[in-house]
Amino acid sequence: MEKVSFIILAGGKSRRMGKDKRFIKFKDKYFIEHVLKTAEKISDDIIISVDKIENMNLKTKHKVIEDIFDIGAPLIGIFSALKHCKYNYTCVLPCDAPLANAKVFAYMIERSRGYDGVVPKDGEYIEPLHAVYKVKPLLKACEESIKNKKYKISEVLNKLNIYYIPVDELRKFDKNLLTLKNINTPEDLKELEKCV
């Protein structure tokens, strides 16, 4: 497998959860520790993207990068981290996906050749924050969108040659697609605990 970078998005406000999702405990580890474990199976170049460095109360050997602009959009976190990627491709994953499966990302990396990115798609619904991207085209598209004050990731994807991978193709590695499960509310957390 080609070497890739790995961006962990850890700068959200966690409003619906009511507390910092990075540091919610699940199976005796913080969410962010679960996501780091997945990332470490894939990459030796891990970048943790945060809104403010002082909010990141975790000792880590990995790069922690603060958002360049205080806008509060995932696009800004991705853009800020992309400038620190050392490989041609990067995985992107939010810190509230503690059951992410490294095999899913390894497969998406394989499928990324010839594309600017691989994004899971379920019907009309896409998962652009659980994806693999080619760094330079994504960085350029992010710069254009930010310059035009368009902060939706969908705006960026429209400028790229993306392979929208059907989620059913990922089920061979993750039967219940838990890789794509974000935990946003206390109810989601209860559901997660039932899944394992």
Secondary structure, DSSP 8 states (H G I E B T S, - for coil): ----EEEEE-----TTTSS-GGG-EETTEEHHHHHHHHHHHH-SEEEEEES-GGG-----SSEEEE-SS-S--HHHHHHHHHTT--SSEEEEEETT-TT--HHHHHHHHHHTTTSSEEEEEETTEE-TTSEEEEHHHHHHHHHHHHHTT---HHHHHTTS-EEEEEHHHHTTT-TT-GGG----SHHHHHHHHHH-
